Amino acid sequence: MIRNLFIAGLICFSVSACSETTKVSDDLPESRSDVDNPTGRTARIDSSPGERPVRIGEGGPRFDACPSVGKITNLRNGELKVLIAPFDSAKQSDSLSEGQFVHICTRSHDQQWLGIVYEKVSAPDAQGEDVAQEFVDCGLSTPVRSKRNYEGPCESGWVESTFVKLVAG
């Protein structure tokens, strides 16, 4: 009998303990919504993701900082958007044209985006012919000791992997 009462009490206690859920943020006064927003109005928030720098050295200290080289190809409208983060909604920082060479330094988890480093190519010459594009090192053909954000002399950003053809690495 006492055993049955003990089990019944234990069940009631466990059910009542699970019925109320709280968040850690509920206990912190500075994060409560009535403190942060006393009027109850919803503010408009910029939903574009923040910048995500291109990382180099992901292969480790025995490999080049950016192990592959690619070429921009199969563009539909003549230019490829370079974004500040690997998301469709990220802000555009630049654009690349067909045939531009890029260093491929990293990839997004879903393999849809490539983190690239490139040298900005000048505009066509006076006759309208494209200036010969040479491959520029950008300081990436040698190993680096550890993974880090690219801060070198060239430009960097994120592009869709569909439009980059691997040519070396």
N, C-alpha and C positions, 0 to 999 in steps of 0.2 A: 504494500500500500504506500509506504513512504517512498519507495523506489518509483512508483507510478506518478506520485505527486512531484517528485524531483524531476522526472523526465518531462512532465507537462509544464512545469515551471521553466525548465530550460528551453523548451520549444517556444513558449510565450516570450521569454526574454530575447531569444535570437530573432524572432519575427519582429518584435518591436524595435530592436536595434537596427534592423535592415530597412525599416520603413522610412527613415529620414536620411536623406543624402545631403551632404554639404560639400562645398568646394573650399579649397584652401583660401582662395581669393575672397570668400565671404567673411573670413575672419580678419582680413587685413583692411583697416579703415580707409587707407588711401586708394584701394582698388574697388571700393563699393560704387555701384553706378549712381546712387543718390548723392554721393559726395562729389564724384567726378562730373556729373551732369545733373545738377539740382533742378533744372527746368523740365527734364524728361524729354527734351527734343533730341532727335537723332541728327547728328552732324554728318555732312557729306564727307566721305573718306576716299582718298585717291587709292584705287584698287590696283594700280600698276605696281609690279614688284620692284623692289630696289635693285640697285646694281649688284651684280655678282662678278667679281673680278675673275679673269682667266688665270688658272693655276698652272704653274710649270713645275717640272721635276717630279711628276707623279710616277715615273718609271723607276725612280730610285737613283742613287748616286753613281751607278755604273752606266746609265743611259743618258742620251742627250736630253736637255731640258724639255724640248718638244720633239718627240721621236719621229714625227711624220710630216710630210709636205703634201699639200693638195693643190688642186687647180679648180677655180670656179668654172662650172660648166652647166649646160642645159638650162640656161635662164630663159624665162618666157617673155619678160618685159625689159630685158637689157640690163637690169641691175639687181643685186642681191642685198637685202637689208642686213646691216650689222646691228645687233641689239645689245643692250647693256646687261642682259640676263637671258638665260635659256627658257624664255616663255614668249608665247605669241603676243601677250599684252605688254611686254617690256618696251621701253622707249628705244627708238632708233638713234644710233650714234653716228652712223656712216652708211655708205653703200659701196659695194664692189661691183666691178664689171666682169664680163666674160673673159676668161683667160688669166685672171689675176692669180698669182701664186700666194699661198698662205701656209704658215706653220700650224699644224694641228697639235695642240697641247693637251687638251682634255675633252671629255665628252660628258653629256648629261646622263643620268641613270637610265633613261629610256632610249638612249642612243639617237634621239631625234636632233639634238643640238651639238655643235662642235665649238669648243672654245679655241679661238684662233688668234694668231699674232700675224700682222702683215705690215708692209710698208705702203704708205699711201702713194699710188701711182699718179703721175701728172696727167693732165688732160691731153687729148690728141694735138699733134703739131699743126702748123698753119695750113698744111695741105689736107687736113682732115684724117691723116693716117695715124694709127695708134703708135705711140712711142714704144719701142721695144722694151718689154718688161723683163728685167733680169731678176734672178732670185737673190734676195738680200737676207743675210744671216740674222739680223736683229739680236745677236748675242745668245742664240738658242741652240747652236750646234755643239755645245760642250755640256758636260754634266754639271748639275748644281748639287750642293750638299744635301738640301732638304726641300720638300714641297713648299712653295710660296706663291704669292700673287705676282703676276708679271708687272714690272714697273720700268721696263726698258725703253729704248729710244723709239720703238715702232708702235703702231696702233694695235689695239686688241678688242675683242668682243665675241659675240656669239652669232652663229649662222646655222641655218638648217642644213643638216648633213646630206640631204637629197641632192644638193647642188654643188657638192665638193667631191671631186674625183681624186682618189689617192694616187700620187705619182711617185712617192718614195717613202720608205719607212715601214 
